[in-house]
Amino acid sequence: MSRRETALKYFERNRDYTDYRVKTGIELYRKGNATLKVTDEKGNPAKGAKVFAKQKNHEFKYGANIFMLDEFENSEKNAIYRESFRELFNLATVPFYWSDLEPEQGKPRYAADSPRIYRRPATDLCVDYCLENGIEPKCHCLNYDNFLPEWLHDASVEYHKEMLEKRFFELSERYSKKIPSWEVTNETFCYYMLAKERGRDYSKFYMCDDFVEWSFLTADKYFHNNRLIINDYNVWGSAYSGNRSAYYMQIERLLQNKSIHLDSVGMQQHVFAERDAEKDAAFERYNPEFVYRVLDTYAALGKKIQITEMTLSAYSNEPEDEDIQAEIVKNLYPIYFSHPAMEAVIYWNLVDGYAAFAPQGDMTAGENRFHGGLMRYDMSKKPAYYALKELFSKTWITNAETVADDGGVAHLRGFYGDYELKVAYDGKEYDLDMNILSSRENINRIVLK
């Protein structure tokens, strides 16, 4: 069986089922009706006004990590990255790894001119870039024990909590009004073996029963107006996907505490299977029936879902492999986009050759060897890049025209998001902004003046 047949088998086998759920789900959960009440400046109905609506952004979030912002070996690559990221995404995961943000106690690397650490651009630099370009920044992560500063490794539980609370407070003071969403904990079931390989155990606090609960209760003290997210990767295997899995029950237990503020469930989707094991990964990761089952199971918790980290392996830069990666993008993103609980899909590394656990440019080591980026090491764009761009800029986009009736009322149905309007009335044209949001009844009053 060819790699194409192996990777795409379940998409083809479940085509009718997938097409039905995608079509109906997108129509029901990603689009809405808007009523436009158009009047002149005196309040008279603008009968016959022509309204041209052009969508400029999506309410649904789709992004990647921004760990390589100004981190490349030359200015040309940095410029291409900045432009490509802005062109493709509306959300960016910003690195808040504690060990790299505050390697020296009391001297956090917030400012854009902070000492450089590879794949860890300063937080101010990332946030400013996002806000300048209409991209929503997202924190990764408040309390992630695998990236504990060296100066805290042997700390007591009490001192660890004290320093965490100080960290939460400082981050909220600086960023809570700029960053809407914060991952509170990450990978709380992971890295036991990796920690031993690195020559240390987890912190004393990590091993406490209240690690997750304390983290969320404390986060709510400082980020009570922000979106709080839990994140993990133990989701997709058969042993992890049901409502008796550890992650599901961890979330269920959190929600039993009515003082806990939890908005979204994060699911990682890294397909780091070796090429000869892709057939097993495809059964779970590239199987619409299985993917929908997992999403439906977690949706029963009553919280939104995010695919927080996703890597779709191409394995090489051969045209056939890259085309298969693009086909997976075209098949998998519609499943996520159509699910009612899904609010964001975040690809991980935009560019090949700069992934974790590998020297820069070494495509045989670490996560680089999976060729999971949407762009090649030379910054050229893969078919997967264009496939994703096509979905959000052409397939799932609304550009429509409508005309106001005798009462000055016009109707529009479109994807949730922000719109530019051009209204033609009485020989004049007017430029305005409007949005269609899933959280409200979309009645928009438009005054032409």
C-alpha positions, 0 to 999 in steps of 0.5 A: 500500500502506498503512503498516499493510500495509508495516510488518506484511507480513512478520509476516503472511507468515511467521505459521505459521513464527513461531508455531511457533518462538515457541511451541516456543521459549518452552516450551523455553527460557523455562520450567522444571519445579520440584519442591517437597519440602514438609515440616513443621518436624519433617521429615514430608511435608506430604501434601496441602499446597496450593501457590499460586505467583505469579510476581513477576519474570522471569529474562529481562531487559526494560528501557529506558535510564533517562536521564530519571530526575529529568530532566524539567521538572517534578516531576509528570513525574518522578514519572510516569516513576519509577512507569511505569519501575518498572511496566514494566521489570526492567532499566535501562541507566545512562549511564556516558558518560565525557565527561558522567560526568567532564567535569572531570578528577578530578571524576566525577559519581557522587553524586546531587547532582552538577551536572546534565547533560541526559539524564545523571542521576548514576550513584548516583541511577540505581543507587539507584533501581534497587536500591530498586525491584527493577530490575537496573542495567546499565552503558553503556558503559566505553569508548565513544570517541565520548564522550571527555572534552575533556581527553583528546582529544589524549592519547597512546595510553599516557596514554589507556590509563592514564586508562581503566584508572583509570576502570575501577578506580574504577567497579569499586570503586564499582559492580561489586557493584551492577551485574551487567552492563557494556558494555565497547565500543560502536559500534566501527564507527560515527561516522567521518563524525559525528566529522568533522562535530563537528570532530575525529577519533577518539582515537589509541587508537581507531585502534589495532588492540588497542582492543577486545582491550585494553578487554576484557582490562582490563575483566576485571582489574576486573570479572572477576565481572561480565557483560561485553558487546560492543555495536554496531549494524552487525547487521541490514542484509544486508551486516552480518548474516552470519558474514562481517560485520565485527562477527561476525568481530570477536567471533570474533577476540576469542573466539580469545583464550582470555584474553578474557572475553566473555559477551554479544553486544549488538545495537542495533535502532533503526529510524530509517528515514524513513516513506517508507523503512519498507518497506526497513527492514521487510524486515530489522527486521520480517521474522521469517525474517530476524530469526531468521536473524541471531539463529541466526547469532550464536548459533553463537558460543556467547554470549548475545545482548542487544537492547541498544537498540531504537527502533520508530518510530511517526512521529506520535501519530496513532492509526493510527501508534501502533496499528501501533507496538503491533502491531510490539511484539506481533510482535517481542518474542515472536521475541526472547523465544523465541530460546534465545540471547536474555537481554535486550531493552532498549527505548531511550527510554521517553518521546517528546520527550527523545531524542538530537540534538534540543531537549527537546520538539521533535518535528521534530528528531533522534531525536524525529521518529520518535516512538519512545517508549512514552509521549507527551511529555505522559507518557500511555501509548501502545498500545505501552506496554500491549502490552509490559506485557501480554506480561510481566505476563499472557501470559508469567506463571505463576500456578499451583496444585499439591498435594503427594502422599503423600510431600509432593512437588509439581510446578510448571512455570512461566516462569523467575523469582522466585515468591511461594508461599502454602502451605495445610496443616493449617489454616494458611497459610504465605508463602514465596519460591521461584525457578525458574532456567534455570541449575540443577535446580529442586528446592526444599525447603519447610519449614513452620514 
